[in-house]
Amino acid sequence: MNARINLDTLLPELDQHHLDWLEEEAIFILREVAASFERPALLFSGGKDSCVVLRLAEKAFKTRIEGKDFKGKLPFPLLHVDTGHNFPEVITFRDLRVAEMGERLVVGHIEDSIKRGTVRLAHPLESRNGHQTVTLLEAIEEHRFDCLIGGARRDEEKARAKERIFSHRDSFGQWQPKEQRPELWTLFNTRHRPGEHFRAFPISNWTELDVWLYIARENIPLPDLYFSHQREVIRRKGLLVPLTDVTPPEAGETVETATVRFRTVGDMTCTCPVESDASNAAEIVAETLSVTVSERGATRMDDRTSEASMERRKKEGYF
């Protein structure tokens, strides 16, 4: 597909009125979090979904000066779990964005969990993605967070399709899908016992296409990995594995250079790019209109281990 489409040509042809409704709903949810919890935090990794939620939080709580700059402080800190195997470009972007906003960033490091002995790796190059759960729960306990705001969407994966907007977690940080609370007429039950907490997902009802339309409309900055670039990759099990220090080629594999972009960004050991020439948001919108596989299904090795891999991780306390 030729994705070379001009932003000004494509976007006016798409009906985007639903974005106003989605934005209004998300801002309402964010304000409900601030009103209902004492110590919330916003999960911010530098990925596209967390960047969208961050912009929504700016709109919910900050004052916009001359229709451009947001002034003021968010009523909660930002939280990121750093696996130590994140893409360096994303960590650089994360730090620059936080510094630009003047917000507080709390970082939980898996390396610290390894030193404490709460995370044990089978081998040095093992994917650390699943181990984020331990570090996340340790950060929740240390900072006494009672609600984490995340950018998960129901269209990403079938386990996430079961998730409520306000997702209750027990005192062990676990998610029980059969014990999710009803959410009728935007009435949310946020009651919880000491030691329990919630995860709140303001963009649950958004799709990948909605996210990219909103990024284009709001001109939201993102890491360059999301746009077309040249990268050394290895073709493995139907995926393009990026060549990095933690994802070296295996015996018999060939390293090649391809034109790619990332649809989602996570741990380098389990996140793969897709071949693409899309170099701006409009071109990505054009590509997204034609895809038949969600970004996690197309690019995440950790979701291919079994049909229930995501649900199992979520029950353990995953994002």
C-alpha positions in Angstrom: 0.0 0.0 0.0 1.3 3.5 -0.8 1.0 5.4 2.4 2.4 8.7 1.0 -0.7 10.8 1.8 -0.7 14.4 2.7 -2.0 15.2 6.2 -4.1 18.1 4.9 -5.6 15.9 2.2 -6.5 12.8 4.2 -7.7 14.0 7.6 -10.5 16.4 6.4 -12.1 13.5 4.6 -12.4 11.5 7.8 -15.3 12.2 10.2 -13.6 12.9 13.5 -16.5 14.1 15.6 -16.3 11.0 17.7 -12.9 12.2 18.9 -14.6 15.0 20.8 -16.8 12.5 22.6 -13.9 10.2 23.4 -11.8 13.1 24.6 -14.7 14.3 26.9 -15.2 10.8 28.3 -11.4 10.4 29.0 -11.2 13.8 30.7 -14.2 12.9 32.9 -12.5 9.7 33.9 -9.3 11.5 34.8 -11.1 14.0 36.9 -13.0 11.1 38.6 -9.6 9.6 39.5 -8.4 12.8 41.0 -11.6 13.2 43.0 -11.8 9.6 44.2 -8.3 8.7 45.2 -5.7 10.1 47.5 -2.4 9.0 45.8 -3.0 8.3 42.1 -0.2 8.2 39.5 -0.2 8.2 35.7 1.8 5.5 34.0 4.0 7.1 31.4 6.5 5.1 29.3 6.9 7.5 26.4 4.7 5.2 24.2 2.0 6.6 22.0 -0.9 5.6 24.3 0.7 7.1 27.4 1.5 10.2 25.4 -2.2 10.6 24.5 -3.3 10.0 28.1 -0.7 12.6 29.2 -2.2 15.2 26.7 -5.7 14.4 28.0 -4.4 14.9 31.6 -3.0 18.3 30.5 -6.4 19.2 29.2 -8.2 18.0 32.3 -6.1 19.8 34.9 -4.0 22.5 33.3 -4.7 25.9 31.9 -4.1 26.5 28.2 -2.4 29.8 27.5 -3.2 31.4 24.1 -4.5 28.1 22.8 -1.1 26.6 22.8 0.9 26.1 26.0 -0.4 24.2 29.1 0.5 25.9 32.4 0.2 24.4 35.9 0.9 21.1 37.6 -0.9 17.7 37.3 -2.4 16.5 40.6 -0.4 13.3 40.5 3.1 12.1 39.5 4.1 10.1 36.5 5.3 6.5 37.0 7.4 4.3 34.7 8.8 0.8 35.2 12.1 0.7 33.5 13.1 -2.9 32.4 16.7 -1.9 31.6 15.9 -3.2 28.1 13.9 -0.3 26.9 14.7 1.4 23.6 17.2 4.2 24.4 15.4 6.6 22.1 12.2 6.1 24.1 13.9 6.7 27.5 15.5 9.9 26.1 12.1 11.1 24.8 10.5 10.3 28.2 13.0 12.3 30.1 12.9 15.3 27.7 9.0 15.3 27.8 8.9 15.2 31.6 11.5 17.9 31.9 9.6 20.1 29.4 6.4 19.7 31.4 8.1 20.2 34.8 6.3 17.2 36.3 7.6 14.6 38.8 8.6 11.3 37.4 8.9 8.2 39.6 10.9 5.3 38.0 10.9 1.8 39.2 13.9 -0.2 38.0 13.8 -3.9 37.4 17.6 -3.8 38.0 16.8 -2.8 41.6 14.3 -5.7 41.9 17.0 -8.1 40.6 19.5 -6.8 43.3 16.8 -7.3 46.0 16.3 -10.8 44.8 12.6 -10.3 44.1 13.2 -10.8 40.4 15.3 -13.7 39.2 16.2 -14.2 35.6 16.7 -17.6 34.0 19.5 -16.1 31.8 20.8 -12.6 31.2 19.0 -12.1 27.9 15.6 -13.3 29.1 12.8 -10.9 28.4 12.1 -8.7 31.3 8.7 -7.7 30.2 6.7 -10.1 32.4 8.9 -9.2 35.4 7.7 -5.6 35.3 4.8 -6.8 37.5 7.0 -7.3 40.5 8.7 -3.9 40.2 5.4 -2.2 39.6 3.8 -3.7 42.7 6.9 -2.8 44.7 6.6 0.8 43.5 2.9 0.8 44.4 3.7 -0.4 47.9 6.7 2.0 48.4 4.7 5.1 47.3 1.3 3.9 48.5 -0.4 4.6 45.2 -4.1 3.8 45.3 -4.8 4.2 41.6 -2.7 3.9 38.5 -3.9 5.6 35.3 -2.9 3.6 32.2 -3.3 3.8 28.4 -4.6 0.3 27.8 -7.4 -0.1 25.2 -9.9 -2.8 24.8 -9.2 -3.3 21.1 -5.6 -4.3 21.8 -6.1 -7.8 23.1 -9.0 -10.0 24.2 -7.9 -10.1 27.9 -8.0 -6.3 27.8 -11.4 -6.3 26.3 -12.6 -7.8 29.6 -11.2 -4.9 31.5 -13.4 -2.3 33.2 -12.5 1.4 33.0 -11.9 1.3 36.8 -10.3 -2.1 37.4 -10.1 -3.3 41.0 -6.9 -5.0 42.2 -6.8 -7.0 45.4 -4.2 -6.6 48.2 -1.8 -8.8 46.2 -2.2 -6.5 43.1 -4.1 -9.2 41.3 -6.9 -8.8 38.8 -9.9 -11.1 38.9 -11.9 -10.9 35.7 -15.0 -12.5 37.2 -15.1 -10.0 40.0 -15.1 -6.8 37.9 -17.6 -4.3 39.1 -20.6 -3.0 36.9 -20.1 0.4 35.3 -23.6 1.6 34.4 -24.4 5.2 33.3 -20.7 6.2 34.0 -21.2 5.4 37.7 -17.9 4.0 39.0 -17.5 2.1 42.3 -14.0 3.1 43.5 -14.3 1.8 47.1 -11.4 -0.3 48.2 -9.9 -1.7 51.4 -6.4 -0.7 52.7 -3.7 -2.3 50.6 -6.0 -2.7 47.5 -5.8 -0.3 44.5 -7.3 0.4 41.2 -6.1 0.8 37.6 -8.0 3.4 35.6 -8.1 3.4 31.8 -9.4 6.6 30.3 -8.9 5.5 26.7 -10.5 2.0 27.1 -13.0 2.8 24.3 -10.5 4.1 21.8 -9.1 2.2 18.9 -5.6 2.3 17.4 -7.1 4.5 14.6 -8.6 6.9 17.2 -5.2 7.2 18.9 -3.5 8.2 15.6 -6.3 10.5 14.6 -6.0 12.3 18.0 -2.2 12.4 17.7 -2.5 14.1 14.3 -5.2 16.5 15.5 -3.4 17.5 18.7 0.1 17.4 17.2 1.3 15.2 20.1 5.1 14.6 20.1 6.2 10.9 20.0 9.5 9.0 19.8 10.9 8.8 16.3 10.6 4.9 16.4 6.9 5.3 15.6 7.7 6.7 12.2 9.4 5.1 9.2 13.2 4.6 9.5 16.0 2.2 8.5 16.8 -0.5 11.0 18.7 -3.7 11.1 16.3 -6.6 11.7 16.1 -10.4 11.8 13.2 -12.3 10.4 12.1 -14.8 13.1 8.8 -16.7 13.4 7.0 -14.3 11.1 8.2 -11.2 13.0 10.9 -8.6 12.4 13.1 -8.7 15.4 15.2 -5.5 15.9 19.0 -6.2 16.1 20.1 -5.0 19.6 22.5 -6.1 22.3 19.7 -8.1 23.9 18.3 -9.5 20.7 21.3 -10.8 18.8 21.0 -13.1 15.8 20.7 -16.8 16.4 22.6 -19.5 14.5 21.7 -19.5 10.8 19.8 -16.2 10.9 20.6 -13.3 8.5 20.7 -9.6 9.5 19.1 -7.3 7.0 18.3 -3.6 6.8 14.6 -2.8 6.3 12.4 0.3 6.3 10.2 -0.1 9.4 8.3 1.6 12.1 7.0 0.5 15.5 3.2 0.2 16.1 3.8 -0.2 19.8 6.9 0.2 22.0 7.9 -1.9 24.9 10.9 -4.0 26.1 13.4 -4.6 23.2 13.3 -8.3 23.8 9.7 -8.7 22.8 8.7 -5.7 20.7 9.0 -5.9 16.9 8.6 -3.3 14.2 6.6 -3.7 10.9 7.7 -2.8 7.4 6.3 0.6 6.6 7.1 3.8 4.7 4.7 5.9 6.8 6.6 8.9 8.1 3.9 11.1 9.6 0.6 10.7 11.5 -1.6 10.9 8.3 0.3 8.2 6.6 0.0 6.0 9.7 -3.7 6.7 9.7 -3.9 5.5 6.1 -2.0 2.3 7.0 -4.2 1.7 10.1 -7.3 1.9 8.1 -6.2 -1.2 6.2 -4.7 -3.4 9.0 -6.5 -6.5 10.2 -4.3 -7.4 13.2 -4.0 -5.4 16.4 -0.6 -3.8 17.1 0.0 -6.3 19.9 -0.9 -9.2 17.8 1.4 -8.0 15.0 4.4 -6.9 17.0 4.6 -8.5 20.5 6.4 -11.8 20.9 5.2 -12.1 24.5 1.6 -12.3 23.5 2.3 -15.2 21.2 3.4 -17.6 23.9 -0.2 -18.8 24.4 -3.8 -17.7 23.9 -4.0 -16.7 27.5 -0.6 -15.1 28.0 -1.9 -11.6 28.5 -4.7 -12.7 30.9 -2.3 -14.7 33.0 0.0 -11.7 33.3 -2.8 -9.4 34.2 -4.1 -11.7 36.9 -0.6 -11.5 38.4 -0.7 -7.7 38.5 0.5 -6.7 35.0 -0.4 -3.3 33.5 
